[in-house]
């Protein structure tokens, strides 16, 4: 009973958060050569360091998404043990506003090793808002050919709080992927079906102190 009450509170939180408006000018913002984003989650915090040289277009888009609150209240909807933790979608209307501005495909310059982060994609110029963090070394993702596109370009890596990423609930594995339509239509119903999923409470840019 307590668990259901907690999950209902999470759902109310998700549905009540005011979503930031999308503005065309955001797409033209260029990321710093190196920057850090902090993710506050239902399991704790983790920091991601992005290096623009690895994937300039991808880094710019990630920077824009974080800066303008896209990931606030986003669900870790696919967490597969010893593979990936995936997030970045839950509202199709909002997602389409970003994804209609296509990112050019880029080569893989760093391997998809444990703790690195990359955009998911399903074909040419399909990187949009969905990302995954590698929970193990996945070098096959560097060269796998999917719909005529080779590999998943790494943007950077988790530099603090990988224990938080490892603790994200992974008991559902990939079964949630069959219920994404439910997530889009009715988040409360989705959470009732998968009540242990973790959430990004807030993501924002941070300035780290230099040693």
Secondary structure, DSSP 8 states (H G I E B T S, - for coil): -HHHHHHHHHHHHHHHS------GGGGG----SEEEEEEEETTEEEEEEEEGGG-HHHHHHHHHHHHTTTTTT-B--EEETTTEEEE--S-HHHHHHHHTS--------S---TTEEEE--SSTT--SS-EEEESS--GGGGT-EETTEE---EEEEEEE-HHHHHTS--TTBTGGGGGHHHHHH-HHHHHHHSTT--BEEEEEEE-----
